[in-house]
């Protein structure tokens, strides 16, 4: 029996009860309220997160599954990834399902083992650094006239020293783009800016012209003893950097051979010129380290840490959260998803400063090594205790949909509730009309 015919049949039966003697009407009313209570309990009981799949899928959707060390998604089927293959560590870009392009492979004599980052730019291109003072741009196929993936190389000025690039963040301001980089130099890690970059950087044909007036800033003068690791844009001329402070504790029972580590989140200012960036404010946590910086659409940054997290607001103020994780992803609704370690039974979702804990259908069976968000799906890649590649996929459109258990119960509850209520009002109106005639 289809749902519509079932509701019609239910409506007729319900109206029959309501038209009986008063004791049947009371029974009908009691049944109505019991239905509401049972429906609420049933809906509340379906708290497991829907749309979750865990399996041996790899980023390339091929066999055998591929271990993913780092990945950035353009959409659910297009991405740039650093992967482990039988030939070594390689960098590939996939454009649509099953169409992969090799960017750096051992067969080409170009290992991707030492790549420290992959950053997805706002124009769809991906950037990485293969060597000192060097940046490669992997131009997405959709940005090239021939619909082919091409790579451009940018050599940064080395007159002020040579350096490795550990991380890179992007700022898009009107028609110009600016980069902020975490660099490893002779005296330790620091920050450098690069820009402005014109809109022509989207294509290999116009890249050089768009960078003709770009300049590399001097390194930040005072790093305050911080080992910098991540960088992302906050708003206007402000950025957020994270890292850690390492020091030898002199407290009772302290081990001199094991220095204390404190997480650091700092607001950085840079005016887009050759002048060095500077620290506007710096905040030190209590334990753990910051593993991910996520720029949100409201000009705030979420700093996800292993023991605690922070939200850096557009004015530079910081809100601290007692939520730790090993991986973090932000979706298209600005919800931050915080994943725990092996055995985790729940995920923490953060929207603004509100936290929600949702249950996984089953505990997490692998250690996360990389993660990302495509168009509608969250991807968590890792390896389980037996060395098998695993990928957890979450369809962010599933919660509340008719296909999910909670969504189906919501639909049935609303449908049945509406039918029952309409029949009750209809019957009451009929009885009232007959009473007036009498």
N, C-alpha and C positions, 0 to 999 in steps of 0.2 A: 504494500500500500504506500503510495507516494506521500510526502509530507503534507501537501495541500489537502488531499482527500482525508488524511488522518485528522487534520485540524477541523475540517468541515464536520466529520463524524463526531469529533469531540464536542464541537459547538452544539450540535443537535442534542447530544446526550446531556450536556451540562444544562441546557435550557429546560430539558425535561425535568431534571431535579429541581430547578428553581421554580417550576410551575406546580410542583407537588404541594402537599400540606406543609405547614410551618416547620415541623421537625425535620423534614427533608431539606428545607431551605437552610436551616441551621447547620445541618451536616455538610451541605454544599459550601457554606461560608467557611466552616472549619477546614474543609479540604482545601479551599483556596489559600488560606493562610499557611497551612502545612506545606503546600506546594511551594510557596514563596521561600519558606525557611529551608526546605530541602534543596531548592534550586540554588540558593545562596551558598549553602554548604558544599554542594557539588562543584560550583564554579570556583570557590575558594580552594577546593582540593586539587584542581588542575593547575598547580603552580609551577610544574616543570616547564622549562623553556622549550617552546616548539621550534621546529625548523632546524634542529641540530642533527648533523651527520658526522660520524667519525669513521674514517677508513684509511686504507693504504694509498689514497690518491696522492699524486704529486702535483707540483705546479704545472708540469707539462701535460698532465692527463695521459701519460703514456705508461708503458710497462718496461722495466720495473720502476716502481716509485722512486722519485729523486729526492734526496735530502736538500732542503732549502736553508741556506745560511742567512740570507737577507733578501727581501723582496719589496717592491713598491708596485701597487696596482693602479692602472689607468681606468680599468673597469673590471667586471667579473671575469673576463676572459683575456685581457691584455695586461701585460706586466713586464717588468725588468727584474731579473732574479740572479742571485749568486748561488750556484748549485754545486753539489758534489757528484761527480760522475766517475766511472771506472778509470777515466783518463786523467782525473784531477779536478781541481776547482775551476769552474767556468762561469762566464757571465753570458746570459742569454736574454733575448727580448722576444716575447710572444705577442703577436698581433692577431687577435681573434683565436678561436679554438683550433689548436693543432698546428698553427703556422708560426714556428719558432725560428729566430735568427740568431746565429752565434756571433757574439760581440768580442769575446776574449776566450780563447780555448788553448789547451795545451798543444793541440795539433797545429795551431798557428804560431806556437812559441810565445803566446801571450797568456800567462797564468793570471787568474783572477783571485788567487789565494790571499794576496795582501791588500785587497780593497777594504777600506775601513767604512765606507758608506755608499749608499745609493740614494740620491734625492730626486724625487719627482717634482718637476717644475710646473708652474701654472699653465704653460703652453703645451703640456703633454710630453715634453722631452725629459730624459733622465740624465743626471750628471754623476760622475764618479771621478776619482783621482787615482791613476795607475802608478804615478811616480812623483818625485819632488817637483814643486812649482808647476804642476801640470794638471789640467782639468780636461776630461773628455765629456763631450755632449753626445748622447745617443739620440738622434733625431727620430721621433716617431714617424712611422711610414705615412701617416695622414698629413704630416707637415712637409712632405717632400713631393715635388711635382710627379715623380715617377712611382710614388707609393712604395718606396724602398727605404729600409732602415739604413741611415748613414751616420758616421761618427766624425765629429769635428774635434780638433785638439787645440787647446788654448794654453799658451806658455805664459805664465805669470812672471812679472819682473823679479829678478833675483839679485838686483843691486843692493838691496837691504838684507840679503841673506837667503839661504835655501831652507826650505821647510816642507814637511809632510802635511797634507791636508787630512784632518781626522774627521771632520763633519762640515756640512754646508747647509745654510738656510737661505731662503729667498724672501725678498720683499718686493711686492708689485705696487708701484705708486704711479698712477696715471699711465703715461706711455713708457715709463722707464722702470727697469728692474735693478735691484741691488742684491748683492750676495754678502753674507757674513760667514766667515770660515773659522773653525777651530784649527789652529796650526800647531805643529810640534816643531819647535825650533831649538837652537843651541842651548837656551836657558830654560827650556821647559815649554809647556803648552801656553798658548796665548790666543788672541783673537785678531783677525784682520778683515777689513771690508773691501769689497770690489764693486765698481760701478761708475757711472750709470750705464746700463745696457739697454739699447733700443729694442723696439718690437721686432726688428728684423732678425733677431737671434733665433727665431723659430725655425729657420731654414738654413741649410749649409750655404746656399747661394748668397745670402745677405748677412751671414753671421759676422764676417770681418768688418763690414761697414758699420754694423750696429754697435760694435765694440771699439770703434776707432778712437773714441774719446774717453774710454773707460780707464780708470786708474785704480791701482792697488794702494790701500792705506798702509801706514806704518803699523807695526804691531802694538797692541795695547801695552802701555808702559808698566802698569802695576797689576799683576794678576793675583795679588794678595795670597800667594802661596797655594792657590787652587790648581788642581789638575783638571782642566776643562775637558768635557767630553761631548756635549750636545749643544746645538744652537738652533733657535727658530725665531721667527719674527713676531713681535707683539703688536705694535702699531706705530705709525709715523716713523720717527727715527729711533724707536726703542726696540730692543731685542731681549730675548730671555736665553741665558746660558746656564748650563748645569755642569756639575763636576763633583769633586770631593776634596776635603782637606785630610791630610794624613799627618799624624803627630804621635810622639811617644808619650804615653800617659805616665804620670808620676804618682798616681793614686795607689793606695794599698792593694796589693795583689796583682798589680799591672805587670804584664809580660813585655819587657823591652824588645823582644824579638818579634812581637806582634803589634805593630802600631795601630792606634785607633783610627777609624775612618768615619768621617762625618759628611753627610750629603750637603751640597751647596746649590742654591738657586739664586741667580743674580739677574738684575735688570741692567742692560747694557745700552749706552747711548752712542750713536754715531751719526755724523751730519752728512755722510755721503761723499766726503772729500778725502784727500790724502792724510788728513789728521787722524790720529789713532783713536779707536774706540775707547770708551772709559766706563768704569763701573758706576752706575747711579745708586744702586742699593744692592745689598747682599744679605741673604738669609741662610742660616745654618740649621740643619735638622739634627735630630737626636741619634739616629742610627740608620743603617742600610745605605743604599745609594739610589740615585735617580737613573732609571734605565730608559725612559722615553719622555720626550717633550712633544705635546700635541697642540698645534695652533687651532683654536676654535673660531667660528665665524663671527663671534661677537667681540673680537679683538681681546680675547683672553687666551691664556696658555695653561694647559693642564700638565703638571710635572708629576709623572707616575713613578713612585719609588717602591723598593722592595719591602720597606717597613711602614712608610707613610707617604702621603701624596700632598701636593700643593696646587692651588689655583692662583695664578698671577693675573690680577685684574688689569684693565687697560690703563689705570692710573699708577700702576706699579705696586699697589697693595697686594698682600698675599693672604689667602685663607688656607689653613692647614687642615688636612683630613687624615684620620687614623685608618687609612685603607692602604694596605700593601698589596703588591702583585709582582708577577714575573714578566708579564706582557700586558700591553695596553693598546687599544684601538679606539678611534673615534669614528662614528658613523655619520651619515648625512643629516641626522637630526641633532647633532652636537652631543649625543650621548656617548660618554666614555665607558668602555667595557674593560674591566680589570680582571685578568685571569690569574689564578693561583698556580701552585706547583702541582706535581703529580699527586693524584689522590683527591684533588679539590672536588667538592660536590656542588659548589655554587659559583656564580659569577656576580661581581658587584658592578652595577650600572650607576653612573653619576650623571645627573643633568643639573646644570647650575651648581648648587652645593648640596642638592638632595641626593641621598644614596639609597639604592634599592638592591636587595639581594634576591637573585633568582636561582632556582635549582636547575642543575644539569640533569638530563635524563639518566645519566650514569656518571660515576666519578671519572675525572680526567686521567687517562692512562699513560700519558707521555709528557716529556719535558719540552716546553715551548722554546724554539730557537728563533723563529721569525713570525711576523704577523702582519696583517694589512686588511684594508677595506676596499672592495671594488666598487660596484654600483649599488647592489642590494645585499651583498654577502660579506660576512666577516670570515677571514681565513686565519687559522692558527696552525703553523707547521712545526713539527718536531719529530723526535725519535723516542720510542718506548724503551723499557728496560732490556728487551731482547735485541735491540738494535734495529727494529723494524720502523720504517718511515710511516708517520701517521699525520693526517690532516683533519682538523676539526673545522667544520663549515657551519655557519649560522646564517639562516635566511632572516634578515631583519624585518621582512614584510610578513613573516608567518604569525607573530603574536597578534591575536585578535582576528585573524582571518578565519573563514568558514572551515578551512582544512584542518586547523588546529583543534585540539580537544576543548580548550577553553573557548575558542571562537564558536565551535559548534554548540556547546552548552549555552553560550550567550545568545546565539541565534534561536535555539529552541526555547529558552526561557522567555525571551522577548516575544516570540511568536505565540507561545501558549498563554503567556500572561495577557497579551493583547486580545486574543480570542476570548478568554474567560472574562476579562473586564468588559469587553464590548457586549457579550451575551448578557452579563449581569445588568448592564445599563439598559440594554434593549428590553429585557424582561421586566425590569423595574418600571420603565416608561410605559410598557403595555399594561401592567397592573394598575399603574396610576391613571391611565386613560379609562380603563374599565371602571375603576372606582368613581371617577367623576361622572360617568354615565349613570351609575347607580344612584 
